[in-house]
Amino acid sequence: MRKIIICSALSLLALACAGPMEFRKTHWTIDEVKSWYLKYSGQEPSLSHGIIYQGSDERFHHFIARMQREDNWAIIQIERSDLTLPDVRQYPSISSGTLGFYYVDPNRDFLKTGNYP
């Protein structure tokens, strides 16, 4: 019985530390990203420049955003066929590269707002 209680407590702790469900989500629609960004951009200083475009592969455009208040990252993948970007770059296949290339504003049709960093 004690093992069950300990396992249950550890499971709840792990879920609490994992952050809100939307941060674990990776495959997003354009409307979901716009809605999420509209909700958090006014509250989260780290989103003041937009979200970071990381590059594109054959299937997805990849973006990332840091949520400092929750100390978490939003990993965002949008189907490449759903979104046209004027400045498409190769998504790096190694993790030692840069975090991203530039910032975009989802609520202004993913307009480039500045270089990262």
C-alpha positions in Angstrom: 0.0 0.0 0.0 2.8 2.4 0.9 4.4 1.8 -2.6 1.2 2.7 -4.3 0.9 6.0 -2.4 4.5 6.9 -3.1 4.1 6.0 -6.8 0.9 8.0 -7.0 2.6 11.0 -5.3 5.5 10.8 -7.7 3.2 10.6 -10.7 1.3 13.7 -9.6 4.5 15.6 -9.0 5.8 14.6 -12.5 2.5 15.9 -14.1 2.7 19.1 -12.1 6.2 19.8 -13.3 5.5 19.0 -16.9 3.6 22.3 -17.3 0.3 23.0 -19.0 -0.9 20.6 -21.7 -0.4 23.1 -24.5 3.3 23.2 -23.9 3.6 19.4 -24.5 1.7 19.7 -27.8 4.0 19.9 -30.8 1.8 19.7 -33.9 -0.3 22.9 -34.2 -2.6 24.5 -36.6 -2.2 28.2 -37.6 -5.3 29.2 -35.8 -4.1 27.4 -32.6 -0.8 29.2 -32.7 -2.5 32.6 -33.3 -5.0 32.0 -30.4 -2.2 30.8 -28.1 0.0 33.8 -29.0 -2.8 36.3 -28.5 -3.5 34.8 -25.1 0.1 34.9 -23.8 2.0 37.6 -25.7 0.6 40.4 -23.5 1.6 38.6 -20.3 4.9 37.1 -21.2 7.9 39.4 -21.8 9.8 36.7 -23.6 7.2 36.8 -26.4 7.6 40.6 -27.0 9.5 40.0 -30.2 7.4 37.0 -31.4 8.2 33.3 -31.5 11.4 31.9 -32.9 11.5 30.3 -36.4 13.9 27.4 -36.2 13.7 26.2 -39.8 11.7 23.9 -42.0 12.0 20.3 -43.1 10.0 18.5 -45.8 6.9 18.3 -43.6 7.0 21.1 -41.0 7.9 24.6 -40.2 9.5 24.5 -36.7 9.1 27.3 -34.1 9.9 27.6 -30.4 8.9 30.0 -27.7 10.2 30.3 -24.1 7.6 30.8 -21.4 9.7 32.3 -18.6 6.9 32.5 -16.0 6.3 28.7 -16.3 10.0 28.0 -17.1 8.9 26.0 -20.1 9.2 25.9 -23.8 6.4 25.7 -26.4 7.5 23.5 -29.3 5.4 24.4 -32.4 5.3 22.5 -35.6 3.0 23.7 -38.4 2.4 21.7 -41.6 4.5 23.2 -44.3 1.6 22.9 -46.7 -0.5 25.1 -44.4 1.9 28.1 -44.1 3.9 30.0 -46.7 7.0 31.8 -45.3 9.0 34.1 -47.5 12.3 33.3 -45.8 12.5 29.5 -45.5 15.7 28.0 -44.0 16.8 24.4 -43.5 15.8 22.9 -40.1 19.1 21.8 -38.5 19.6 18.1 -38.1 22.1 18.6 -35.2 21.4 20.2 -31.9 24.6 22.1 -31.6 23.4 24.8 -34.0 21.6 28.0 -33.3 18.2 27.9 -31.5 16.6 29.6 -34.4 16.9 32.1 -37.2 14.4 34.9 -36.7 11.3 36.0 -34.8 7.8 36.0 -36.3 4.5 37.4 -35.2 1.8 34.7 -35.5 -1.0 37.3 -35.4 0.5 39.2 -38.3 0.5 36.2 -40.6 3.9 35.0 -39.3 5.6 38.2 -40.4 9.3 38.3 -39.7 9.8 40.8 -36.8 13.6 40.6 -36.3 16.6 38.4 -36.3 17.3 35.9 -33.5 19.4 36.9 -31.5 
